[in-house]
Amino acid sequence: MGALHAEDGHLLLVAEVGVVVGWVHARTSQLLTDPAIVEIAGLVVSDTARGLGTGRSLVVAVEQWAWSLGLSQVQLRSNVKRRKAHKFYEALGYRKVKRSEVFVKALE
């Protein structure tokens, strides 16, 4: 696993075993009403690497990065349809705190 790109407030890591089998993108987030956190913006693990600890290693690396920044919370969002992903995150100690809707407007 190695850092592909490091920019202030962003972390991108890949896992590889000869070929890329997973990646995670995390970023710091600061809202006016909440303390600063790290948010996992994306986590992908190939079918061939699922269940082998790849995703867990990537998430742990994000948690360590957050801790090194002095931040005490990691957050992520997951589509309500991704039940296996929810079980994965819950097994890592994450808990569901709310459900929300996503609104998008295309600007033309």
Phi, psi and omega in degrees: 000136180209157179282125175273322186210126177236122179225153180311121176084001180230146177223130176231119179238148174235150173249134180219147175225073187083320175228160179292127179242356177184162175207158175221138173241126177231156180211153174282151181219132178228114176257156181302325187263356186227158175290160178296143179219174167252135178245131172281113183273335179196140176217122180228130175231131181296154178306323183289340183254358181290141180083003182253005179094001182296308180299317179302314180298320179294316180294318178299321178297321177295316179300319179294321178297314179302314180299319180294337177273357181083017180260144188246013179215137172243135182233154174210164177238142181218132180306139182301338181283344188270065186298323178295321178297321180298318178297320178300309182295320179297324178294337178269002177099002178280148179231147179285128181245340177191166173240148179211168177257154177248129179245136181226141174230121177282131178262124183244000000 
